[in-house]
Amino acid sequence: MDHYFTNNQKLKSNINVLNKNIRGKEYLFYTDNGVFSKSALDFGTKLLIEALPFEKMQGTVLDMGCGYGPIGLSIKNETTCEVDMVDINLRALHLAKMNAKKNKLDVNIFESDAYTNIRHKYNYIITNPPIRAGKKKVYEILRGANNYLNENGELWFVLRKDQGAKTTVRDIGDIYTVKTIVKDKGYFVFCATKRGKSVDIA
Ligand SMILES: C[S@@+](CC[C@H](N)C(=O)[O-])C[C@H]1O[C@@H](n2cnc3c(N)ncnc32)[C@H](O)[C@@H]1O
């Protein structure tokens, strides 16, 4: 079965335009078939963006599983951060590039299966993780962030209660201290900071 996270070149393109106000700023996003949340900005994504501490954010940011780009692009628009955005879905990457251009935002967008093509560490890793890709991949993304965050770096993510939010937080508690930032309509936004030493990726 094809899900939004696969690269299905045969899936007919049908570009959709979303005009969205996020934290008081207007954006135009192109979306398409085969990409997560084509018809609307996802509730969890919006909750996550609204919870982010834009006022204090500095340095480097990785938007892991960027889709058509709402997280990374709004961060770039509202902060001085250098933003990398990655996804495994080539159509999503194409849209994210179109959206960066359309909204005049200078970000780095490239393909990566989780951290495969990531070469340095970040101050922030932000993700609405790909639940449909399976628990193994979600854990690879959440636990793997530990090796790609600077010592005081923060991993921000959103999960639904019925997607095992509490179990996931418990399961990553050996390497992170996890704080619940917001809860709304069964969605939780979490901020995780490192507990111990991570491996050197250089
Ligand atoms: C829940 S969607 C979030 C998309 C976007 N950040 C948003 O909030 O609208 C998860 C994203 O992760 C991507 N993804 C799935 N598997 C991945 C992997 N192994 N590595 C990187 N990204 C992946 C999907 O293609 C999808 O765009």
The ligand as a Gaussian input file, in Angstrom:
#p B3LYP/6-31G(d) Opt

LIG

0 1
 C        3.531000      13.705000       9.768000
 S        4.353000      14.186000       8.298000
 C        4.840000      15.857000       8.703000
 C        5.127000      16.710000       7.482000
 C        5.372000      18.183000       7.780000
 N        6.461000      18.369000       8.702000
 C        4.110000      18.803000       8.344000
 O        4.092000      18.976000       9.565000
 O        3.186000      19.077000       7.585000
 C        5.878000      13.266000       8.392000
 C        6.848000      13.507000       7.264000
 O        7.965000      12.640000       7.440000
 C        8.378000      12.172000       6.177000
 N        9.130000      10.920000       6.344000
 C        8.651000       9.640000       6.361000
 N        9.639000       8.770000       6.528000
 C       10.775000       9.506000       6.627000
 C       12.133000       9.165000       6.781000
 N       12.525000       7.893000       6.881000
 N       13.053000      10.144000       6.819000
 C       12.671000      11.444000       6.703000
 N       11.385000      11.834000       6.556000
 C       10.450000      10.871000       6.509000
 C        7.100000      12.029000       5.379000
 O        7.371000      12.019000       3.997000
 C        6.307000      13.237000       5.869000
 O        6.531000      14.346000       5.044000

